[in-house]
Amino acid sequence: MSILSSRRLAVLVSWIGHPLVFVTISVGIVVTTQLASRAAIPLLAALFLSVIAPTGLLLFFGVRSGRWGDADVSVREERKRFYPIAIPLSAFGTIAMWFANAPRYILRGGVVTLLLLISAAIINHWSKVSLHTLFATYCTVILFRVNIFCGAAALILATLVFWSRLLLSRHTILESISGVALGTVGGIATAWMSI
């Protein structure tokens, strides 16, 4: 594989593995496999309206206005303006899930996601944690709890995401590994512990 085709593949993987995409698909899998469709549809609609769409709009308008250079918010200094908006959005989504009578494991996932964003924001003072690897790993650990095949597919994609972030020079190895570590802890807390 040439350097150019490797780079193109890395860009594609990075888009597919974007936290907003990876998390949205993973939540969809969890909710549709764990709940009856009558309960899943309103919950997915509430999640979409309270978190996914607003975050997508935040990224779109942030790039369009020049607030950040790309939808990954790749520059550490730009993340200082991203986290103060993303964290309240995450909190709002968790509160919306509570009002929507979401199951306890969904609420736990919302709280853990909020804590992961807060942790990444704090760490951002010294190092730029890879949110791609953080959320890819987080979702992978959760999906292994839901379905072994979904977990295996997510693990393959998460591994490719890790590779892509390094190849594209968006993160150092330490920033990517710290994302994996945080995501693993968050995934275990969400799906494998009854807290």
N, C-alpha and C positions, 0 to 999 in steps of 0.2 A: 504494500500500500504506500503510495507516495505521500510526501509531507502535505501536499495540497488536499488530497482526498482524506487524509487523517484529520486535518483541520476542519474540513467540511463536516465530516462525521461527528467530530467533537462539538461543533456548533449545533448540529441537529440534536445530539444527545443532551446538550445543555438546555435547549428549548424544551424538549420532552421532559427532562428532569428538573425544570424550573420548579421551585417550591410551590408556587400557586397551582401548577399543572399536576405535579406529583401528589400533593395533598388532596386536591379536588378529586382526582381519580380514586385515591386510596379511601377517602371518606365515603365516596359513592359505593365502593366495594363493601366496606364495613357495614354501612347502613342498609344496603339492599340485601346483603346476605344474612344479617342478624335480625332484621325486623320484617314484619309482614308489610306488603306493599301499601296497605292503607295507612300505616304509621310512617313508612319510609318517605313517601312523597312529600307530605307537609314538612317533615324534618329537613329533607334535602332542600326544599324551597326556602325554608327559614335560614338554613346555612348559606345558601347562595345569596340571598338578599342581605343578610347581616354581615357576612365576612368576605365571601369570594368575589362578588361583584364590586363592593367598595374597594377591596385591595387591588383588583384589576384596574379599576378606574384611577386609584392612587398612583399605580405604576405608570399607566398610560399618560396621565396628565403631568406626572412628575418628569417623565422623559420629554414630553412635548414642550413643556415650559422651560426645559433646560435645568430644572432643579437637580436632576441626576443624569448621567451620561447614557445609561442603558437600563433596561427593565430588570437587570440583576442588581442594580445599585452597587456596582462593583468597586467604587472608590470609597475607601474607609471614611473619609471626611464627609462624603454625601450621606453615609448611613447615619450620621449624627442628626440629620434632618428627617431620615426615614423612620427610625425607631420610635420617636415621639408620636408619630401618627399611627404606625402599624400596631404598637402595643395597645393603645385604647381601642382600636378596631377589633383586635383579638379579644379583649375583655368584653366589648359589646357583643361579639358573637357568642361568647360563653354565656352571658346573661340572657341573650335571646334564646339559646338552647334550653336554659333553665325554665324560661317562661313557656317554651314549646313542649315542656314535660319530656325532654329527651332522657333516654336511659342514663343511668349513672355512669356507665363507661364512656359515653359520649361527653358528658360533663367533665369527667376526669381528663379526657383527651383535650378538652378546651382549656382547662386549667393548666395542664402540663405544657401545652403549646404556648400559652401566655408566659409561663415561667421560662421556657426555652428562649423566647424572644427577649425577655428581660435579661436573662443571662448573657445572650449574644450582645445586647446593647451595652452591658457593663464591660464585657471583655473587649468590646470595640474601642475602648479607651487605649488599649495596648496592642490589640491584634484583631484582624478582620476574620472572624469565624466564617467558614464557608456555609452559607445557609442552604445551598444546594445539597451538600453532603449531609448536613445536619438533618434536613427534612426527608431526604431520600432514605437515610438510615432509620430515622424515627418511624416512617411509614412502613419500611421493610420489617422491622421488629414487630410492629402491630399486625401486619398482614400475615406473618408466620403464625400468629395466634389464631387468626380467622380461618386461614386455609393454606395448607402447605404449598400448593401449586402457585397461589397468588404471592406468597412469601418468596418462593424461589424465583419467580419472574421479577419481582421487585428487587431481589438481591442482585440479579444480573444487571438490571438497569441502574441500581445504586452504584455498583462497581464501575459501570461505564461513566456514570456521572462523576465519580471520583477522578477517573482517568481524564475526562474531558476538561475538568476545571484546572487540572495541572497542565495539560497540553496547551490550553488557551492562555496560560499564565495569568489566570484570574486569581489564583491563590497559591500560597506556598504549601509544601507538604504538611507543615505544622498546622496551618489554618484549616486544611482539609481534614487532617486527623482529629483536630479539636471538634470539628463539625460532626465527625463520626462518633466520637466519644459522647458528646452532648446528646446526639440523636439516639444512641444506644440506651443511655440512662433514661431519657424521656420515654422511649418505646417500652422499656421494661416497666417503668412506673405506670404507664397508661394501660398496657395490655396484660401484664404478667403479675402485677401486685394488686391486692385489694386494699387500696388506701382511701 
